[in-house]
């Protein structure tokens, strides 16, 4: 009986939302596809985007940024209006850095479809606004998406905009197309397949159905139990999940199964809840109401268990191998270590008709900005035949494909196509200059950016900070790892003076000069300097201490492009080693991921 009541309520709410959405369509010519002559992702100009919403809603959105709750707003693209859209915060590290800095420059997502299933913005249902937390140049996203697309890889479109919320000028952002059903319909004949965004250890694809329900433990602690959400709450009624629409309309209390205590609500609603096992970490984004993981399990089985003699025959049944080789070639060429070949995320897997394709995502740390501890020379000369940050056997998609000589030859051909085409210095360097000239006045007027205008100019042509002994580690974040164990005298002194037993307990503390002097007396010189590096970033950094994100690690964009192009050319020509020859990949530190998550 309860289920029937819930279903009736859901249908009633659906009709109400859709009806109100069509009213919105009737009053706004921009509620559908808009002026067909307008290209939202035109990279020849900087559009002005305004998000207009109740100020109280903006304060609630920013005060509870990690909740990622939707609020209703109007969306203006230059003089084109899309009313009644959903707006929320987005991101992980970028969101955390924004909160830590106390900055209003939040990364945001706009859902045009949430309150009206018929509404799109020029055929787009959702866009993401990236705040430049880790790219001082603000150009890596746009350039890298263009390169992927030119190489025949399905890639989101992106452009650079000047963003306002109400009368608050947030400044220069990248606007990127979301990878969703409207995106899929542009690239695939069938957009109703299974879309995955794998995260954490699942993204390496070094697990199988046998490990699918293996639970994760963090620092040896079992994961917290997460209540299963009511299926009716996650029902997608066209615009978006019923739960999201209820919250945005402040009508959640009208839904019986939603009237639970705050702790349970938080566990169910939080988009930051850690997955409990490999299958949850695989991140199915479509068809959740009736999931079919059989092709995913088949792909994983072939990658991890298929004998070499039959590998090529079987992998081509479940993977678009040609597209995957293009994806790997571009990822290696532009050294995108924030995707599969590095930390192991920021890609989508789309399966339709029994075959998977790879889709790139979140490219603001390409060209070695995220480096996994690899020093500058290692980024420039990143091995193309072992294009993984760590050991090749941890990344079976790359390992198995590139271990098969015919596929390696095709992959080399795509690297050469990359060098001769969209990554040619005659193409990409003028594109950097053109985009930089276009956005320069907007960067100069951007008072909320994480980096100064001088930082922006410098990072176009030289490294943001000079090399130092800690090169390869982000300023303001984890520098070389702090020691887990101190000497008895150090531990005793820390307990006596600061009431702590480890250096990790001091990372969030603000020290007075007198306390720093005391701390110096408590520790060895090495451990004291390591702690200062973690607290304040490299002492030689030209930017203020604790500059956000990985941006201070950013290499000069034009020099790294030129140096990387030449290194790939030399590796293809046999003038430079293309691999270390023993399967170690590029020597990145894998200890962070391995500490948190077990290998299956």
C-alpha positions in Angstrom: 0.0 0.0 0.0 2.8 2.4 0.9 4.4 1.9 -2.4 1.2 2.7 -4.2 0.8 5.9 -2.3 4.4 6.8 -3.1 3.8 6.1 -6.8 0.7 8.3 -6.9 2.6 11.1 -5.2 5.5 10.8 -7.6 3.2 10.9 -10.6 1.3 13.9 -9.2 4.5 15.7 -8.6 5.8 14.8 -12.1 2.7 16.3 -13.7 3.0 19.4 -11.6 6.6 19.9 -12.4 6.2 19.2 -16.1 3.2 21.5 -16.3 5.0 24.4 -14.6 7.9 23.7 -17.0 5.7 24.1 -20.0 4.4 27.4 -18.7 8.0 28.5 -18.5 8.5 27.4 -22.1 5.5 29.5 -23.1 6.9 32.7 -21.7 10.5 32.4 -22.9 11.7 31.9 -26.5 15.0 30.6 -25.0 13.4 27.8 -23.1 13.9 25.4 -25.9 16.8 25.4 -28.3 17.2 29.2 -28.5 18.6 31.1 -31.5 20.0 28.4 -33.8 22.7 30.9 -34.8 24.1 31.0 -31.3 26.9 28.5 -30.4 27.4 28.4 -26.6 30.8 26.9 -27.2 32.1 29.4 -29.6 35.8 29.8 -28.7 36.2 33.0 -30.7 34.5 35.2 -28.0 33.9 35.4 -24.3 30.2 35.3 -23.5 28.8 36.9 -20.4 26.8 34.4 -18.2 24.6 35.6 -15.4 22.9 33.3 -12.8 20.1 35.2 -11.1 18.6 33.7 -8.0 17.4 34.6 -4.5 20.3 35.9 -2.5 19.2 33.7 0.4 19.4 30.7 -1.9 22.9 31.7 -2.9 24.0 32.0 0.7 22.5 28.6 1.5 24.2 27.1 -1.5 27.6 28.4 -0.5 27.2 27.8 3.2 26.4 24.1 2.5 28.6 23.7 -0.5 29.4 20.0 0.0 25.8 19.1 0.0 25.6 20.0 -3.7 21.9 20.7 -3.4 20.0 22.3 -6.3 18.4 25.7 -6.1 16.2 27.4 -8.6 17.6 30.2 -10.7 17.4 32.1 -14.1 20.2 31.6 -16.5 21.3 34.4 -18.9 23.7 33.8 -21.7 24.5 37.3 -23.0 20.9 38.5 -23.6 19.3 35.1 -23.9 17.2 33.9 -21.0 16.6 30.3 -19.8 14.2 30.6 -16.8 13.9 28.2 -13.9 17.1 26.2 -14.1 18.7 24.2 -11.3 22.1 25.4 -10.0 24.4 23.6 -7.5 28.0 23.4 -6.6 30.2 20.7 -8.3 33.6 19.2 -8.1 35.7 17.5 -5.4 39.2 19.0 -5.0 38.2 22.3 -6.7 35.2 22.6 -4.4 37.3 21.8 -1.3 39.9 24.4 -2.2 37.2 27.1 -2.8 35.7 26.4 0.6 39.1 26.4 2.3 40.0 29.7 0.7 36.7 31.3 1.7 36.3 32.2 -1.9 32.9 33.0 -3.6 34.4 31.5 -6.8 32.5 28.2 -6.5 32.6 25.6 -9.3 29.0 25.3 -10.4 26.7 23.0 -12.5 23.6 24.2 -14.3 20.8 21.8 -15.1 18.4 23.2 -17.7 16.3 20.0 -17.7 15.6 19.6 -13.9 12.3 21.4 -13.7 11.1 20.8 -17.2 11.9 17.7 -19.2 11.3 19.6 -22.5 13.7 22.4 -21.8 17.3 22.5 -23.1 19.8 25.2 -23.9 20.7 24.8 -27.6 20.1 21.0 -27.2 22.2 20.9 -24.0 20.7 19.7 -20.7 23.5 20.5 -18.4 26.8 22.5 -18.3 29.6 22.8 -15.8 31.5 25.9 -14.8 35.1 25.3 -13.8 36.7 27.9 -11.7 40.3 27.6 -12.7 41.5 26.5 -9.3 44.3 24.5 -10.8 45.2 26.1 -14.1 46.6 29.6 -13.8 46.3 30.1 -17.6 42.6 29.1 -17.8 43.3 27.6 -21.2 44.1 23.9 -20.7 40.5 22.8 -20.7 39.5 24.3 -24.0 42.7 23.4 -25.8 42.8 19.8 -24.6 39.1 19.2 -25.4 39.8 20.5 -28.9 42.7 18.2 -29.3 40.7 15.1 -28.2 37.9 16.0 -30.5 40.2 16.6 -33.5 41.6 13.1 -32.9 38.2 11.5 -33.3 37.6 11.0 -29.6 34.0 11.9 -28.3 34.8 14.9 -26.2 32.7 17.6 -24.5 32.7 21.1 -26.0 34.1 23.9 -23.9 34.4 27.7 -24.0 35.5 30.5 -21.8 32.9 32.8 -20.2 32.7 35.7 -17.8 30.5 34.6 -15.0 28.2 36.6 -12.6 25.9 35.4 -9.8 23.3 38.2 -9.3 25.5 41.3 -9.2 28.5 39.4 -7.9 31.3 39.2 -10.6 33.0 35.8 -10.2 35.2 36.2 -13.2 36.7 34.0 -15.9 35.4 30.4 -16.0 35.4 27.5 -18.4 32.0 26.3 -19.4 32.0 22.6 -20.3 29.3 20.5 -21.7 28.2 17.7 -19.4 28.6 14.1 -20.4 24.9 13.0 -20.3 22.3 11.7 -22.7 22.2 14.8 -24.8 25.9 14.6 -25.2 25.7 10.9 -26.1 23.0 11.5 -28.7 25.5 13.7 -30.7 28.2 11.0 -30.9 26.4 7.7 -30.8 23.5 6.3 -32.8 22.0 5.0 -29.6 22.1 7.2 -26.5 20.3 4.8 -24.2 23.3 2.7 -23.2 25.1 2.4 -19.9 27.2 5.4 -19.0 29.8 4.9 -16.2 32.1 7.4 -14.5 34.4 5.1 -12.5 36.2 6.5 -9.5 38.7 5.5 -6.9 40.3 2.1 -7.5 37.5 0.9 -9.8 38.7 3.3 -12.5 41.9 1.3 -13.1 39.8 -1.6 -14.4 42.1 -4.1 -12.6 39.2 -5.9 -11.0 36.6 -8.4 -12.1 33.1 -9.6 -11.2 34.7 -11.8 -8.6 35.8 -8.6 -6.8 32.8 -6.5 -7.6 31.3 -6.5 -4.1 34.6 -6.5 -2.3 34.3 -3.8 0.4 36.7 -0.9 0.7 38.5 -0.1 3.9 40.1 3.3 4.6 43.3 3.3 6.7 42.1 -0.1 8.0 38.7 1.1 9.1 35.6 -0.4 7.6 33.4 2.0 5.6 30.4 3.5 7.3 27.1 1.9 6.5 25.1 3.9 4.0 21.3 3.6 4.0 19.9 2.4 0.7 17.9 5.3 -0.9 14.2 4.6 -1.5 13.9 3.7 -5.2 11.1 6.3 -5.6 13.4 9.1 -4.5 15.9 8.3 -7.2 13.2 7.9 -9.9 14.1 10.0 -12.9 11.0 11.7 -14.1 12.5 13.3 -17.2 14.2 16.5 -15.9 16.1 14.7 -13.2 15.9 12.5 -10.1 12.7 13.1 -8.1 14.7 13.6 -5.0 16.7 16.5 -6.5 13.5 18.2 -7.8 11.8 17.8 -4.4 14.7 19.4 -2.6 15.0 22.3 -5.1 11.3 23.0 -4.7 11.6 22.8 -0.9 8.9 20.1 -1.0 10.8 17.2 0.3 8.6 16.9 3.4 5.6 16.1 1.2 7.2 12.8 0.3 6.5 10.2 3.0 9.7 8.1 2.7 11.8 11.3 2.8 10.6 12.3 6.3 13.5 10.8 8.1 16.0 12.1 10.6 18.7 14.5 9.4 21.5 12.0 9.8 19.8 9.5 7.4 18.9 12.3 4.9 22.5 13.4 4.8 23.7 9.9 4.2 21.2 9.3 1.4 21.5 12.7 -0.2 25.2 13.3 -0.1 26.9 13.0 -3.4 30.2 12.7 -1.6 29.3 9.3 0.0 32.2 7.0 -0.6 31.4 3.9 -2.6 31.3 0.7 -0.5 32.7 -1.6 -3.2 34.1 -1.8 -6.7 30.8 -2.0 -8.4 29.5 1.1 -6.7 32.8 2.9 -7.6 32.2 2.0 -11.2 29.7 4.8 -11.1 26.7 3.8 -13.3 25.0 7.1 -14.4 22.2 5.8 -16.6 19.7 2.9 -16.4 20.1 2.8 -12.7 16.6 1.5 -12.2 17.3 -1.7 -14.1 21.1 -2.1 -14.2 22.8 -4.7 -16.4 26.5 -5.0 -15.6 27.1 -8.1 -17.8 29.1 -6.3 -20.5 31.1 -4.4 -17.9 32.0 -7.7 -16.3 32.9 -9.2 -19.7 35.2 -6.2 -20.4 36.9 -6.6 -17.0 37.3 -10.3 -17.5 38.9 -9.9 -20.9 41.3 -7.2 -19.7 42.4 -9.2 -16.6 42.1 -12.8 -17.5 42.0 -13.4 -21.3 45.1 -15.3 -22.6 47.3 -13.4 -24.9 46.5 -15.8 -27.8 42.9 -14.9 -27.9 43.0 -11.4 -26.4 42.6 -9.3 -29.6 39.7 -11.4 -30.7 37.8 -11.1 -27.4 38.6 -7.4 -26.6 37.3 -6.2 -29.9 33.9 -7.7 -29.0 33.5 -5.5 -25.9 35.7 -2.4 -26.6 36.0 0.1 -29.5 39.7 -0.6 -29.7 40.5 2.0 -32.3 38.8 4.7 -30.3 40.6 3.5 -27.1 44.0 3.7 -28.8 43.2 7.3 -29.9 42.2 8.1 -26.3 45.5 6.7 -24.9 47.5 8.5 -27.6 46.1 11.9 -26.7 46.2 11.3 -23.0 49.9 10.3 -23.2 50.8 13.1 -25.7 49.3 15.9 -23.5 50.3 14.1 -20.3 46.9 14.0 -18.7 47.6 12.3 -15.4 44.3 13.2 -13.9 42.6 10.5 -16.0 43.0 6.8 -16.6 46.7 6.7 -17.2 47.4 8.6 -13.9 45.4 8.7 -10.8 42.7 6.6 -12.5 39.6 8.7 -12.9 38.1 11.6 -14.9 36.9 9.6 -17.8 33.6 8.1 -18.7 32.9 4.6 -20.1 29.9 4.3 -22.4 28.6 0.9 -23.4 26.1 0.5 -26.1 25.5 -2.5 -28.3 27.9 -4.5 -26.2 30.9 -2.3 -26.8 32.6 0.4 -24.7 34.0 3.7 -25.7 36.1 6.1 -23.6 35.2 9.8 -23.1 37.6 12.3 -21.6 36.7 14.6 -18.8 38.1 17.5 -16.6 41.2 18.5 -18.5 42.3 21.5 -16.5 45.4 19.6 -15.3 46.7 18.5 -18.6 50.4 19.1 -19.7 51.6 17.8 -16.4 50.0 20.2 -13.9 48.9 17.1 -12.0 52.1 15.1 -11.9 51.9 12.4 -9.3 55.3 13.3 -8.0 57.0 13.0 -11.4 59.6 15.7 -11.8 59.6 18.2 -14.7 62.0 16.2 -16.9 59.8 13.2 -16.4 56.8 15.1 -17.5 58.5 16.4 -20.7 59.9 12.9 -21.5 56.9 10.9 -20.3 57.2 7.5 -21.9 54.8 6.8 -24.7 55.0 3.0 -24.8 54.4 2.7 -21.1 52.1 5.7 -20.7 51.0 5.0 -17.1 52.0 7.0 -14.1 52.7 3.8 -12.1 53.4 0.2 -13.0 51.7 -0.9 -16.2 50.1 -4.0 -14.7 48.0 -1.7 -12.5 46.4 -0.3 -15.7 45.3 -3.3 -17.7 43.5 -1.3 -20.4 46.8 0.4 -21.4 49.0 -2.7 -20.6 47.0 -5.2 -22.6 46.4 -3.0 -25.6 49.9 -1.7 -26.0 51.5 -5.2 -25.3 49.9 -6.4 -28.5 52.2 -5.4 -31.4 49.5 -4.6 -34.0 47.7 -2.3 -31.5 51.0 -0.7 -30.5 51.7 0.1 -34.2 48.3 1.7 -34.6 48.8 3.6 -31.4 52.1 4.9 -32.7 50.3 6.0 -35.9 47.8 8.0 -33.8 50.7 9.7 -31.9 52.2 10.7 -35.2 48.8 12.0 -36.4 48.6 13.9 -33.2 52.0 15.5 -33.8 51.2 16.4 -37.4 47.6 17.5 -36.6 46.0 19.2 -33.6 49.1 19.0 -31.5 51.4 20.4 -34.2 53.3 23.4 -33.0 52.1 25.3 -36.0 48.5 24.7 -34.8 48.5 24.6 -31.0 50.9 27.4 -30.2 49.0 30.0 -32.3 45.8 28.7 -30.7 47.3 29.4 -27.2 48.2 33.0 -28.4 44.8 33.6 -29.9 42.9 32.4 -26.8 45.2 34.3 -24.5 44.8 37.6 -26.4 41.0 37.1 -26.3 40.7 36.6 -22.6 43.4 38.9 -21.5 41.1 41.9 -20.6 38.8 39.6 -18.8 41.6 38.2 -16.7 42.8 41.7 -15.9 39.3 42.5 -14.6 39.0 39.3 -12.6 39.3 40.2 -8.9 38.2 36.8 -7.6 40.7 34.6 -9.5 42.9 32.3 -7.5 46.0 33.7 -9.3 47.0 37.2 -10.0 47.1 38.7 -13.5 50.9 38.5 -13.3 50.7 34.8 -12.4 48.5 34.3 -15.5 50.9 36.1 -17.8 53.9 34.3 -16.4 52.4 30.9 -16.7 51.8 31.3 -20.4 55.6 31.4 -21.1 57.3 30.1 -18.0 56.8 27.9 -14.9 54.7 29.5 -12.3 57.3 28.8 -9.7 61.0 28.0 -10.2 62.2 24.4 -9.7 63.3 23.6 -6.2 64.1 20.6 -4.1 60.4 19.9 -3.8 59.7 20.1 -7.5 57.0 17.6 -8.4 54.7 18.3 -5.4 51.9 20.8 -5.3 52.5 24.0 -3.3 50.0 24.3 -0.4 49.1 20.7 -0.4 50.9 17.5 0.4 54.6 18.1 -0.1 57.0 15.2 0.5 55.2 12.9 2.8 55.4 13.6 6.5 56.9 10.9 8.6 54.4 8.6 10.3 56.8 8.0 13.2 58.9 10.4 15.1 61.6 9.8 17.6 60.6 9.4 21.3 62.1 12.8 22.1 60.2 14.5 19.3 56.9 12.9 20.2 57.4 13.8 23.9 58.1 17.4 23.0 55.1 17.7 20.8 52.8 16.3 23.5 54.3 18.6 26.1 54.1 21.8 24.0 51.2 21.2 21.7 49.2 18.3 23.0 49.6 16.1 19.9 51.6 13.0 19.0 52.0 13.4 15.2 52.8 16.1 12.7 49.5 15.3 10.9 47.6 16.7 13.8 49.3 20.1 13.2 48.4 20.6 9.6 45.3 22.7 10.1 46.8 24.8 12.8 47.7 28.5 12.6 51.0 29.1 14.3 52.3 32.3 15.9 56.0 33.1 15.3 56.7 32.1 19.0 54.9 28.8 18.4 57.0 28.1 15.3 60.2 28.7 17.3 58.9 26.2 19.9 58.1 23.8 17.2 61.5 24.1 15.7 63.0 23.1 19.1 60.7 20.0 19.2 61.8 18.5 15.9 64.8 17.6 13.9 65.7 20.1 11.2 64.5 17.7 8.4 61.1 17.1 10.0 60.6 20.7 10.8 61.3 21.7 7.2 58.9 19.0 5.9 56.2 20.3 8.1 56.7 23.9 6.9 56.5 22.7 3.3 53.2 21.1 4.0 51.9 24.1 5.9 53.1 26.9 3.6 54.2 25.4 0.3 57.7 25.7 -1.2 59.6 28.6 0.3 60.8 29.7 -3.1 57.2 29.9 -4.6 56.6 33.3 -6.1 52.9 33.2 -5.2 51.4 33.7 -1.7 51.6 30.7 0.7 49.0 28.0 0.3 48.1 28.9 -3.3 45.1 26.7 -4.0 45.2 23.5 -6.1 47.9 22.2 -8.2 48.3 25.5 -10.1 51.6 26.5 -8.5 53.0 23.3 -10.0 51.9 24.4 -13.5 54.6 24.4 -16.0 54.8 27.2 -18.6 52.1 26.3 -21.1 53.8 27.1 -24.3 57.2 25.8 -23.2 55.8 22.4 -22.0 53.8 22.0 -25.2 56.9 22.6 -27.3 59.1 20.4 -25.2 56.6 17.6 -25.1 56.0 17.7 -28.8 59.7 17.3 -29.4 60.0 14.4 -26.9 57.2 12.5 -28.5 58.8 13.0 -31.9 62.1 11.7 -30.6 60.5 8.7 -29.0 58.6 7.8 -32.1 61.8 8.2 -34.2 63.8 6.0 -31.8 66.0 8.9 -30.8 64.9 8.6 -27.1 63.7 5.6 -25.1 59.9 5.2 -25.3 59.7 3.0 -22.2 61.8 2.0 -19.2 61.5 -1.6 -20.5 60.6 -3.2 -17.2 56.9 -2.3 -16.8 57.4 0.4 -14.2 55.6 3.1 -16.1 56.7 6.6 -15.4 57.6 6.2 -11.8 54.8 8.3 -10.2 54.1 7.8 -6.5 51.2 5.4 -6.1 51.3 5.3 -2.4 48.3 7.7 -1.8 45.8 5.5 -3.8 47.3 2.3 -2.5 47.2 3.5 1.1 43.4 4.2 0.9 42.3 1.3 -1.2 43.5 -2.3 -1.5 44.4 -3.9 -4.7 41.8 -6.4 -5.8 
